[in-house]
């Protein structure tokens, strides 16, 4: 079985095994240093986050800016994800605020 270092060095399409991980497991691995796995969370929630961001300003470009900012803030504050709600809800709340 590959080590965590091997996972983070492989492209996403080669890491299909991580798609079966829960959001919490992915967050734990990102916190442990496998930062490349944050992409898994982004891919899982891109559509949801875009819809939420698009509903607020109503402009595609602004929605994309909101999404990018939300992902950066979520990554920077991943240690504050307290699991009181689903990761998707926490991420959406960041985007909305």
VENHU-V794119 format. One line per field, one symbol per residue. ss: DSSP state (H for helix, E for strand, C for the rest). phi: phi as a letter, one per 30 degrees, with the letter a starting at -180 (. if undefined). burial: 1 if it has 16 or more other C-alpha atoms within 10 Angstrom, else 0. A space follows every 50 residues. Layout:
ss: ???
phi: ???
burial: ???
This chain:
ss: CCCHHHHHHCCHHHCHHHHHCCHHHHHHHHHCCCHHHHHHHHHHHHHHHH HHHHHHHCCHHHHHHHHHHHHHHHHHCHHHCCCCCCHHHHHHHHHHC
phi: .ddddddddddeddceddddddedddeeddddjddddeeeddddcedddd dddddddibeddddddddddddddddcedcdcidbdeeddddddddc
burial: 00000011000100000000001001101100010011011000100011 11110000000010011101100110000010000010011101100
